[in-house]
Amino acid sequence: MSEVKIYRIEDIMKMLPHRYPFLLVDRLEVEVPGEKGVGIKNVTMNEEFFQGHFPGNPVMPGVLQIEAMAQTAGAVVISAHDDFTDQKRSVLFMSIDGVKFRKPVKPGDQLRMHVEKIRERRNVFVFKGQSMVDGQVVSEAEFTAMIVE
């Protein structure tokens, strides 16, 4: 069994083109480069979307949970390349299937996005993902993405 590789925000920003307010992965723990890992998003009340979703009852939008899973998967794929600092690769969503939202995500939660590759063909990857808070599944999906140069 290999050691988990930890990537901090500086590395993630080299892997992904996303920036504030749309970069939704604060830390990445890669178990198997290119195949399996966990992204971490620290959810705070300072997130812009909480201003309107919903005043008095802040809930992280489910679509952003799925986006965070997809960003995690993209970073996991890119982590398998020796030099991910060149910013020449982007990850583009192609499809999302089997989406389920199970519990609300609130400010103060730590969202852990567990993703695992289930298929790969050339530059197209299919991942399954589960987002968890305190060990409980809050959302899940299977998604397809393409890596483009």
C-alpha positions as CSV (number, residue, x, y, z in Angstrom):
1,M,0.0,0.0,0.0
2,S,1.4,3.4,-1.0
3,E,1.4,6.5,1.1
4,V,-1.3,9.1,0.7
5,K,0.1,12.2,-1.0
6,I,-1.2,15.5,0.4
7,Y,-1.6,18.6,-1.9
8,R,-2.3,22.0,-0.3
9,I,-4.1,24.9,-2.0
10,E,-0.9,26.2,-3.8
11,D,-0.6,22.9,-5.6
12,I,-4.3,22.6,-6.3
13,M,-4.2,26.0,-7.9
14,K,-1.5,24.7,-10.2
15,M,-3.6,21.7,-11.1
16,L,-7.0,23.4,-11.6
17,P,-7.8,26.6,-13.5
18,H,-10.6,27.5,-11.0
19,R,-10.2,30.6,-8.8
20,Y,-12.2,32.3,-6.1
21,P,-15.2,32.1,-5.7
22,F,-15.3,28.9,-7.7
23,L,-12.3,26.9,-6.5
24,L,-14.1,24.4,-4.2
25,V,-11.2,22.2,-3.0
26,D,-9.0,23.4,-0.2
27,R,-6.9,20.3,0.2
28,L,-6.4,17.1,-1.7
29,E,-5.4,13.6,-0.4
30,V,-4.4,11.3,-3.3
31,E,-4.5,7.6,-2.4
32,V,-3.8,6.4,-6.0
33,P,-2.6,9.1,-8.4
34,G,-5.0,9.4,-11.3
35,E,-7.5,7.0,-9.7
36,K,-8.6,7.7,-6.1
37,G,-8.5,10.5,-3.6
38,V,-10.3,12.8,-1.2
39,G,-10.8,16.5,-1.6
40,I,-11.6,18.7,1.4
41,K,-13.7,21.8,1.4
42,N,-14.0,23.8,4.6
43,V,-17.4,25.3,4.4
44,T,-17.6,28.8,6.0
45,M,-20.3,31.4,6.4
46,N,-18.1,33.7,4.3
47,E,-19.1,31.8,1.1
48,E,-20.8,34.1,-1.3
49,F,-23.7,31.7,-2.1
50,F,-24.9,31.8,1.6
51,Q,-26.1,35.4,1.0
52,G,-29.0,34.1,-1.0
53,H,-29.1,30.3,-0.2
54,F,-30.9,30.8,2.2
55,P,-31.0,33.9,4.5
56,G,-31.6,32.6,8.0
57,N,-31.0,29.0,7.0
58,P,-27.7,28.8,5.1
59,V,-27.4,25.6,3.0
60,M,-24.6,24.8,0.5
61,P,-26.2,24.3,-2.9
62,G,-26.2,20.7,-4.1
63,V,-24.8,21.6,-7.5
64,L,-21.7,23.1,-5.8
65,Q,-21.2,19.9,-3.9
66,I,-21.2,18.0,-7.2
67,E,-18.9,20.6,-8.7
68,A,-16.5,20.1,-5.7
69,M,-16.5,16.4,-6.4
70,A,-15.7,17.0,-10.1
71,Q,-12.9,19.4,-9.2
72,T,-11.5,16.7,-6.8
73,A,-11.6,14.1,-9.6
74,G,-9.9,16.5,-12.0
75,A,-7.1,17.2,-9.6
76,V,-6.7,13.4,-8.8
77,V,-6.3,12.8,-12.6
78,I,-3.9,15.6,-13.0
79,S,-1.9,14.5,-9.9
80,A,-0.8,11.5,-11.9
81,H,1.2,13.7,-14.3
82,D,4.8,14.5,-13.2
83,D,4.6,18.1,-14.1
84,F,1.1,19.6,-13.4
85,T,2.5,23.1,-12.9
86,D,2.3,24.0,-16.6
87,Q,-1.5,24.8,-16.5
88,K,-1.9,23.3,-20.0
89,R,-4.6,20.9,-19.0
90,S,-8.2,21.6,-18.1
91,V,-11.0,19.2,-16.9
92,L,-14.4,19.7,-18.6
93,F,-17.7,18.1,-17.3
94,M,-19.4,15.9,-19.8
95,S,-22.2,14.2,-17.9
96,I,-23.6,13.6,-14.4
97,D,-25.7,10.6,-13.4
98,G,-27.3,9.1,-10.3
99,V,-27.1,12.3,-8.3
100,K,-28.6,12.1,-4.8
101,F,-28.6,14.7,-2.0
102,R,-29.1,13.2,1.4
103,K,-28.4,15.9,4.0
104,P,-27.9,19.6,4.0
105,V,-24.3,21.0,4.2
106,K,-24.1,24.0,6.6
107,P,-21.4,26.6,7.5
108,G,-18.8,25.0,9.8
109,D,-19.0,21.6,8.1
110,Q,-16.0,20.0,6.5
111,L,-17.0,18.5,3.2
112,R,-14.9,15.5,2.2
113,M,-15.3,14.5,-1.4
114,H,-14.3,10.8,-2.0
115,V,-13.8,10.1,-5.7
116,E,-12.7,7.0,-7.5
117,K,-12.1,6.3,-11.2
118,I,-14.3,3.5,-12.6
119,R,-13.5,3.9,-16.3
120,E,-11.0,5.6,-18.5
121,R,-10.8,5.8,-22.3
122,R,-8.1,8.0,-23.8
123,N,-8.8,11.5,-22.3
124,V,-12.3,10.7,-20.9
125,F,-12.7,9.6,-17.3
126,V,-15.7,8.3,-15.4
127,F,-15.7,8.7,-11.6
128,K,-18.0,7.9,-8.8
129,G,-18.1,10.2,-5.9
130,Q,-19.5,10.7,-2.4
131,S,-19.4,13.8,-0.4
132,M,-19.4,13.3,3.3
133,V,-19.7,15.4,6.5
134,D,-18.7,13.8,9.8
135,G,-18.7,10.4,8.2
136,Q,-22.2,10.6,6.8
137,V,-22.9,10.8,3.0
138,V,-24.5,14.1,2.1
139,S,-24.4,13.8,-1.7
140,E,-23.3,11.3,-4.4
141,A,-23.0,11.1,-8.1
142,E,-21.3,9.4,-11.1
143,F,-19.8,11.9,-13.5
144,T,-17.8,11.9,-16.8
145,A,-15.2,14.4,-17.6
146,M,-12.7,15.1,-20.3
147,I,-9.1,16.3,-19.9
148,V,-8.2,18.8,-22.7
149,E,-4.8,20.3,-23.5
